[in-house]
Amino acid sequence: MRPDIYLLYLLLRLVSLFPLRTVHAVGAWIGRRAVRNRSRSARYTAVNLRLTRPDLDDAARAALLRETMEASGQSVTEVAAIWGGGAETSLGLVREVIGGELFEAALASGKGVIIAAPHLGCWELLNYWLCSKTPMAILYRPPRIQAIEALLRKVRGKLAPEQVRAEGAGVRTLFKRLGAGGTVGILPDQKPREGEGEFAPFFGVDALTMVLLPRLAARTGATVLFSFAERLPQGAGYRIHVLPAPEGIDSADLKVACTALNRGVEQCVERAFPQYQWHYKRYTAYDRADPYKTINPFA
């Protein structure tokens, strides 16, 4: 591990010594400051809220923007605490599991399990929880700073998932793992590359949606489950949710399958709406107008 990365690791360890309530309070302050400064993430979030919650009046939308940006800041500071504290310590913050029996039944079936984990709540803690139940491979894109991978291996320890690159060989690995009855994790709301997606409604607005997960489900017969770790108020810990996938997610008709995929993400988000990564440019496309340039978020 490079010296600068090791210093970052020591900083994470320091952050983990503070109570989770304090860590979240700092994150919320960062989020409120981003709103005041009209930062880029706040602007993107405001646009997304206009698109997905068009029925709200200005006051209600402003309140939701503040709450959402507070949660966004908390997601940053809590990752430092989760990584710094280590997997075993972090798992002690799980207070409740809803739908855990669905995951146990899917594992017992031996048909393979696909975990669709949206950018919602504390996904790093969800990784730990899933990997404490079964070995798992996750599809990922390498970090821009290659040395960060050494940090991730260190903080995740023995509960680290197998990281499979989002490329041809990696996808073949996922098919093999599922064919052998294993478990894989995928971010279902990751915007696909040009030519690799299908438009489907997401909160009533068409969004370019990945086709990989539906194809994996259709070709392997694996069980698809949605899951996320909800952040509880006042630093009380986390609640794990496991939900069944909507019907049609394994359809050969990609429009049907991607619509079901986005509906599954929506069902998760509605349980903890402000905790979704709303600063993500979910509605950009390669052949359509960019709403993040055409919509005035603070009008």
Sine and cosine of phi, psi and omega as CSV:
sin_phi,cos_phi,sin_psi,cos_psi,sin_omega,cos_omega
0.00,0.00,0.75,-0.66,0.00,-1.00
-0.88,0.47,0.49,-0.87,-0.01,-1.00
-0.83,0.56,-0.65,0.76,-0.02,-1.00
-0.93,0.36,-0.57,0.82,0.04,-1.00
-0.94,0.34,-0.58,0.81,0.04,-1.00
-0.92,0.40,-0.61,0.79,0.08,-1.00
-0.89,0.45,-0.62,0.79,0.07,-1.00
-0.89,0.45,-0.64,0.76,0.05,-1.00
-0.88,0.48,-0.67,0.74,0.03,-1.00
-0.90,0.43,-0.59,0.81,0.06,-1.00
-0.90,0.43,-0.67,0.75,0.05,-1.00
-0.87,0.49,-0.66,0.75,0.03,-1.00
-0.88,0.48,-0.64,0.77,0.01,-1.00
-0.90,0.43,-0.71,0.70,0.01,-1.00
-0.86,0.50,-0.61,0.79,-0.05,-1.00
-0.92,0.40,-0.25,0.97,0.00,-1.00
-0.98,0.22,-0.31,0.95,-0.01,-1.00
-0.99,0.13,0.49,-0.87,0.07,-1.00
-0.86,0.51,0.55,-0.83,-0.01,-1.00
-0.85,0.52,-0.57,0.82,0.01,-1.00
-0.87,0.50,-0.64,0.76,0.03,-1.00
-0.93,0.37,-0.68,0.73,0.02,-1.00
-0.86,0.52,-0.68,0.73,0.01,-1.00
-0.95,0.32,-0.56,0.83,0.03,-1.00
-0.90,0.44,-0.65,0.76,0.05,-1.00
-0.90,0.44,-0.67,0.74,0.02,-1.00
-0.89,0.46,-0.66,0.75,0.02,-1.00
-0.89,0.45,-0.64,0.77,0.04,-1.00
-0.89,0.46,-0.66,0.75,0.04,-1.00
-0.87,0.49,-0.66,0.75,0.01,-1.00
-0.91,0.42,-0.68,0.74,0.03,-1.00
-0.90,0.43,-0.62,0.78,0.02,-1.00
-0.90,0.43,-0.61,0.79,0.02,-1.00
-0.89,0.45,-0.60,0.80,0.04,-1.00
-0.92,0.40,-0.72,0.69,-0.01,-1.00
-0.87,0.50,-0.63,0.78,-0.03,-1.00
-1.00,0.10,-0.06,1.00,-0.06,-1.00
0.77,0.64,0.78,0.62,-0.01,-1.00
-0.91,0.42,0.18,-0.98,0.00,-1.00
-0.86,0.51,-0.70,0.71,0.00,-1.00
-0.89,0.45,-0.60,0.80,0.04,-1.00
-0.92,0.38,-0.62,0.78,0.02,-1.00
-0.91,0.42,-0.71,0.70,0.01,-1.00
-0.90,0.45,-0.65,0.76,0.02,-1.00
-0.89,0.46,-0.69,0.72,0.00,-1.00
-0.87,0.49,-0.63,0.78,0.04,-1.00
-0.90,0.43,-0.72,0.70,0.00,-1.00
-0.87,0.49,-0.62,0.79,0.01,-1.00
-0.93,0.36,-0.58,0.82,0.07,-1.00
-0.90,0.43,-0.60,0.80,-0.03,-1.00
-0.97,0.25,-0.62,0.78,-0.14,-0.99
-0.99,-0.12,-0.30,0.95,0.01,-1.00
-0.76,-0.65,0.85,0.53,-0.08,-1.00
-0.92,0.38,-0.27,0.96,-0.05,-1.00
-0.99,0.15,-0.21,0.98,-0.05,-1.00
-0.98,0.22,0.59,-0.81,0.13,-0.99
-0.99,0.16,0.08,-1.00,-0.12,-0.99
-0.87,0.49,-0.65,0.76,-0.04,-1.00
-0.92,0.40,-0.69,0.73,-0.01,-1.00
-0.92,0.39,-0.62,0.79,0.01,-1.00
-0.93,0.37,-0.60,0.80,0.04,-1.00
-0.91,0.42,-0.65,0.76,0.02,-1.00
-0.91,0.41,-0.64,0.77,0.02,-1.00
-0.93,0.37,-0.60,0.80,0.06,-1.00
-0.88,0.48,-0.70,0.71,0.01,-1.00
-0.88,0.47,-0.72,0.69,-0.02,-1.00
-0.90,0.44,-0.64,0.77,-0.02,-1.00
-0.93,0.37,-0.65,0.76,0.01,-1.00
-0.95,0.33,-0.54,0.84,0.13,-0.99
-0.87,0.49,-0.71,0.71,0.02,-1.00
-0.90,0.43,-0.58,0.81,0.04,-1.00
-0.89,0.45,-0.69,0.73,0.07,-1.00
-0.90,0.44,-0.62,0.79,0.03,-1.00
-0.90,0.43,-0.57,0.82,0.00,-1.00
-0.90,0.43,-0.49,0.87,0.02,-1.00
-0.97,0.25,-0.77,0.64,-0.06,-1.00
-0.94,0.35,-0.54,0.84,-0.03,-1.00
-0.95,0.32,-0.51,0.86,0.05,-1.00
-0.88,0.48,-0.64,0.77,0.06,-1.00
-0.87,0.50,-0.69,0.73,-0.01,-1.00
-0.93,0.36,-0.65,0.76,-0.01,-1.00
-0.91,0.41,-0.72,0.69,0.04,-1.00
-0.91,0.41,-0.69,0.73,-0.03,-1.00
-0.92,0.38,-0.55,0.83,-0.02,-1.00
-0.98,0.20,-0.36,0.93,-0.02,-1.00
1.00,0.03,0.32,-0.95,-0.12,-0.99
-0.89,0.46,-0.75,0.66,-0.09,-1.00
-0.89,0.46,-0.70,0.71,0.02,-1.00
-0.90,0.44,-0.67,0.74,-0.03,-1.00
-0.90,0.43,-0.60,0.80,0.01,-1.00
-0.90,0.44,-0.37,0.93,0.07,-1.00
-0.93,0.37,-0.19,0.98,0.01,-1.00
-1.00,0.05,-0.10,1.00,0.04,-1.00
-0.98,0.22,0.90,-0.43,-0.07,-1.00
-0.99,-0.12,-0.41,0.91,-0.08,-1.00
-0.37,-0.93,0.53,-0.85,0.10,-1.00
-0.80,-0.60,0.84,-0.54,0.03,-1.00
-0.94,-0.33,0.86,-0.52,0.00,-1.00
1.00,0.03,0.22,0.98,-0.01,-1.00
-0.86,0.50,-0.48,0.88,0.00,-1.00
-0.91,0.41,-0.46,0.89,0.05,-1.00
-0.91,0.41,-0.65,0.76,0.02,-1.00
-0.92,0.38,-0.69,0.73,0.01,-1.00
-0.88,0.47,-0.68,0.74,0.01,-1.00
-0.91,0.41,-0.64,0.77,0.01,-1.00
-0.91,0.42,-0.65,0.76,0.05,-1.00
-0.89,0.45,-0.67,0.74,-0.05,-1.00
-0.93,0.37,-0.40,0.91,-0.04,-1.00
-0.93,0.36,-0.44,0.90,0.01,-1.00
0.96,0.29,0.21,0.98,-0.04,-1.00
-1.00,-0.09,0.00,1.00,-0.07,-1.00
1.00,-0.07,0.51,-0.86,-0.03,-1.00
-0.73,-0.68,0.75,-0.66,0.13,-0.99
-0.94,-0.34,0.89,-0.46,0.06,-1.00
-1.00,-0.10,0.90,-0.43,0.09,-1.00
-1.00,-0.07,0.94,-0.33,-0.09,-1.00
-0.91,-0.42,0.99,-0.17,-0.02,-1.00
-0.92,0.39,0.20,-0.98,0.11,-0.99
-0.96,0.27,0.97,0.26,-0.15,-0.99
-0.59,-0.81,0.74,-0.68,0.02,-1.00
0.91,0.42,-0.59,-0.81,-0.05,-1.00
-0.97,-0.25,1.00,0.03,-0.09,-1.00
-0.95,0.32,-0.37,0.93,0.04,-1.00
-0.94,0.35,-0.63,0.78,0.08,-1.00
-0.92,0.40,-0.62,0.78,0.05,-1.00
-0.86,0.51,-0.66,0.75,0.07,-1.00
-0.82,0.57,-0.73,0.68,0.00,-1.00
-0.86,0.50,-0.71,0.71,-0.05,-1.00
-0.90,0.44,-0.70,0.71,0.01,-1.00
-0.90,0.44,-0.70,0.71,-0.04,-1.00
-0.94,0.34,-0.32,0.95,0.09,-1.00
-0.97,0.24,-0.27,0.96,-0.01,-1.00
-0.99,-0.13,-0.56,0.83,-0.07,-1.00
-0.28,-0.96,0.48,-0.88,0.13,-0.99
-0.88,0.48,0.58,-0.81,-0.10,-1.00
-0.55,-0.83,0.55,-0.83,0.13,-0.99
-0.93,-0.36,0.63,-0.78,0.04,-1.00
-0.84,-0.54,0.60,-0.80,0.08,-1.00
-0.99,0.11,0.76,-0.65,-0.05,-1.00
-0.53,-0.85,0.28,-0.96,0.14,-0.99
-0.95,-0.32,0.76,-0.65,-0.06,-1.00
-0.84,0.54,0.59,-0.81,0.05,-1.00
-0.90,0.44,0.45,-0.89,-0.01,-1.00
-0.89,0.46,-0.57,0.82,0.06,-1.00
-0.99,-0.12,0.95,-0.30,-0.13,-0.99
-0.85,0.52,-0.55,0.84,-0.04,-1.00
-0.90,0.44,-0.32,0.95,0.01,-1.00
-0.90,0.44,-0.45,0.89,0.00,-1.00
-0.88,0.48,-0.59,0.80,0.04,-1.00
-0.90,0.43,-0.62,0.79,0.04,-1.00
-0.90,0.43,-0.69,0.72,-0.01,-1.00
-0.88,0.47,-0.66,0.75,0.03,-1.00
-0.89,0.46,-0.62,0.79,-0.02,-1.00
-0.93,0.38,-0.74,0.67,-0.10,-0.99
-0.96,0.28,-0.51,0.86,-0.03,-1.00
-0.99,0.15,-0.44,0.90,0.08,-1.00
0.84,0.54,-0.64,-0.77,-0.09,-1.00
-0.96,0.28,-0.20,0.98,0.04,-1.00
-0.99,-0.13,0.35,0.94,0.04,-1.00
-0.97,0.25,0.71,-0.70,0.10,-1.00
-0.97,0.25,0.32,-0.95,0.15,-0.99
-0.96,0.29,0.81,-0.58,-0.03,-1.00
-1.00,-0.09,0.87,-0.50,-0.05,-1.00
-0.93,-0.37,0.84,-0.55,-0.04,-1.00
-0.92,0.39,0.58,-0.82,-0.02,-1.00
-0.98,0.20,0.95,0.30,0.01,-1.00
-0.50,-0.87,0.02,-1.00,-0.12,-0.99
-0.80,0.60,-0.77,0.64,-0.03,-1.00
-0.90,0.43,-0.61,0.80,0.01,-1.00
-0.91,0.41,-0.65,0.76,0.02,-1.00
-0.90,0.43,-0.64,0.77,0.05,-1.00
-0.88,0.47,-0.57,0.82,0.06,-1.00
-0.89,0.46,-0.65,0.76,0.03,-1.00
-0.89,0.45,-0.68,0.73,0.03,-1.00
-0.87,0.49,-0.68,0.74,0.00,-1.00
-0.91,0.42,-0.67,0.74,-0.01,-1.00
-0.90,0.44,-0.70,0.71,0.01,-1.00
-0.92,0.40,-0.61,0.79,0.03,-1.00
-0.89,0.46,-0.46,0.89,0.03,-1.00
-1.00,-0.01,0.14,0.99,0.02,-1.00
1.00,0.08,0.28,0.96,-0.03,-1.00
-1.00,0.08,-0.13,-0.99,-0.06,-1.00
-0.85,-0.53,0.69,-0.72,0.08,-1.00
-0.77,-0.64,0.47,-0.88,0.04,-1.00
-0.87,-0.49,0.68,-0.73,-0.03,-1.00
-0.67,-0.74,0.63,-0.78,0.14,-0.99
-0.99,0.14,0.96,-0.28,-0.15,-0.99
-0.97,0.26,-0.23,0.97,-0.05,-1.00
-0.95,-0.31,0.31,0.95,0.08,-1.00
-0.97,0.25,0.80,-0.60,-0.02,-1.00
-0.92,0.39,0.81,-0.58,-0.03,-1.00
-0.96,0.27,0.25,-0.97,0.07,-1.00
-0.94,0.33,0.27,-0.96,-0.01,-1.00
-0.84,0.55,0.76,-0.65,0.02,-1.00
1.00,0.09,0.01,1.00,-0.07,-1.00
-0.90,-0.43,0.23,0.97,-0.06,-1.00
-0.74,-0.68,0.02,-1.00,0.02,-1.00
-0.69,-0.72,0.67,-0.74,0.06,-1.00
-0.97,0.24,0.73,-0.69,0.03,-1.00
-0.48,-0.88,0.48,-0.88,-0.04,-1.00
-0.93,0.36,0.68,-0.73,0.11,-0.99
-0.74,-0.67,0.95,-0.33,-0.15,-0.99
0.81,0.58,0.67,0.75,0.12,-0.99
0.99,0.12,0.01,1.00,-0.01,-1.00
-0.82,-0.57,0.74,-0.67,0.00,-1.00
-0.87,0.49,0.72,-0.69,0.04,-1.00
-0.70,-0.71,0.63,-0.78,0.07,-1.00
-0.92,0.40,0.82,-0.58,-0.19,-0.98
-0.82,-0.58,0.61,-0.79,-0.03,-1.00
-0.91,0.41,0.55,-0.84,0.06,-1.00
-0.96,-0.30,-0.15,0.99,-0.06,-1.00
-0.88,0.47,-0.75,0.67,-0.06,-1.00
-0.88,0.48,-0.75,0.66,0.07,-1.00
-0.85,0.53,-0.61,0.79,0.01,-1.00
-0.92,0.38,-0.64,0.77,0.08,-1.00
-0.87,0.50,-0.70,0.71,-0.01,-1.00
-0.90,0.43,-0.67,0.74,-0.06,-1.00
-0.93,0.38,-0.64,0.77,-0.11,-0.99
-1.00,0.10,-0.38,0.92,-0.05,-1.00
-0.96,-0.30,-0.35,0.94,-0.08,-1.00
0.96,0.29,0.25,0.97,-0.01,-1.00
-0.93,0.37,0.44,-0.90,0.09,-1.00
-0.98,0.20,0.75,-0.66,0.05,-1.00
-0.97,-0.23,0.80,-0.61,0.06,-1.00
-0.79,-0.61,0.58,-0.82,0.11,-0.99
-0.98,-0.19,0.57,-0.82,-0.04,-1.00
-0.44,-0.90,0.50,-0.87,0.10,-0.99
-0.34,-0.94,0.30,-0.95,0.03,-1.00
-0.95,-0.32,0.95,-0.31,-0.03,-1.00
-0.98,0.21,0.72,-0.70,0.04,-1.00
-0.99,0.16,0.85,-0.53,0.00,-1.00
-1.00,0.08,0.44,-0.90,-0.05,-1.00
-0.92,0.38,0.39,-0.92,0.10,-0.99
0.85,0.52,0.52,0.85,0.04,-1.00
0.90,0.43,0.48,0.88,-0.07,-1.00
-0.97,0.23,-0.22,0.98,-0.02,-1.00
0.82,-0.57,-0.53,-0.85,-0.12,-0.99
-0.64,-0.77,0.44,-0.90,0.07,-1.00
-0.86,-0.52,0.85,-0.53,0.04,-1.00
-1.00,0.09,0.75,-0.67,0.07,-1.00
-0.90,-0.43,0.69,-0.72,0.15,-0.99
-0.79,-0.61,0.83,-0.55,-0.07,-1.00
-0.83,-0.56,0.56,-0.83,0.08,-1.00
-0.94,0.33,0.47,-0.88,0.03,-1.00
-0.97,0.25,0.57,-0.82,0.09,-1.00
-0.88,0.48,0.47,-0.88,0.04,-1.00
-0.88,0.47,0.65,-0.76,0.04,-1.00
0.99,-0.17,-0.03,1.00,-0.06,-1.00
-0.93,0.36,-0.33,0.94,0.03,-1.00
-0.96,-0.27,0.32,0.95,-0.03,-1.00
-0.92,0.39,0.56,-0.83,0.09,-1.00
-0.94,0.33,-0.36,0.93,0.09,-1.00
-0.99,0.15,0.95,-0.31,-0.12,-0.99
-0.90,0.44,-0.51,0.86,0.06,-1.00
-0.89,0.45,-0.70,0.72,0.04,-1.00
-0.90,0.43,-0.71,0.70,-0.06,-1.00
-0.91,0.42,-0.69,0.73,-0.03,-1.00
-0.95,0.32,-0.53,0.85,0.10,-0.99
-0.90,0.44,-0.67,0.74,0.05,-1.00
-0.91,0.42,-0.63,0.77,0.02,-1.00
-0.87,0.50,-0.75,0.66,0.00,-1.00
-0.92,0.40,-0.54,0.84,0.04,-1.00
-0.91,0.41,-0.58,0.81,0.07,-1.00
-0.90,0.44,-0.65,0.76,0.06,-1.00
-0.89,0.45,-0.69,0.72,0.01,-1.00
-0.85,0.52,-0.67,0.74,-0.02,-1.00
-0.89,0.46,-0.57,0.82,0.09,-1.00
-0.94,0.35,-0.75,0.67,-0.09,-1.00
-0.88,0.48,-0.62,0.79,-0.03,-1.00
-0.90,0.44,-0.32,0.95,0.05,-1.00
-0.99,0.16,-0.32,0.95,0.00,-1.00
-0.40,-0.91,0.87,0.49,-0.19,-0.98
-0.79,0.61,-0.75,0.66,-0.05,-1.00
-0.91,0.41,-0.31,0.95,-0.07,-1.00
-1.00,0.07,0.03,1.00,0.07,-1.00
-0.98,0.22,0.46,-0.89,-0.01,-1.00
-0.98,0.20,0.96,0.28,-0.08,-1.00
-0.97,0.26,-0.15,0.99,0.06,-1.00
-0.99,0.12,0.03,1.00,0.05,-1.00
-0.98,0.19,0.68,-0.74,-0.02,-1.00
-0.99,0.17,0.96,0.28,-0.12,-0.99
-0.94,0.35,-0.43,0.90,-0.16,-0.99
-0.96,-0.28,0.32,0.95,0.11,-0.99
-0.99,0.13,0.44,-0.90,0.05,-1.00
-0.51,-0.86,0.20,-0.98,-0.11,-0.99
-1.00,0.07,-0.28,0.96,-0.08,-1.00
-0.78,-0.63,0.38,0.93,-0.03,-1.00
-0.71,-0.70,0.33,-0.95,0.03,-1.00
-0.89,0.46,0.61,-0.80,-0.01,-1.00
-1.00,0.08,0.93,-0.36,-0.03,-1.00
-0.91,0.42,-0.36,0.93,-0.01,-1.00
-0.97,0.23,-0.13,0.99,0.10,-1.00
-0.95,-0.31,-0.46,0.89,-0.11,-0.99
-0.99,-0.11,-0.34,0.94,-0.02,-1.00
-0.98,-0.19,0.76,-0.65,0.09,-1.00
-0.99,0.13,0.95,-0.31,-0.15,-0.99
-0.93,0.37,-0.44,0.90,-0.09,-1.00
-0.92,-0.40,0.38,0.93,-0.01,-1.00
-0.92,0.38,0.00,0.00,0.00,0.00
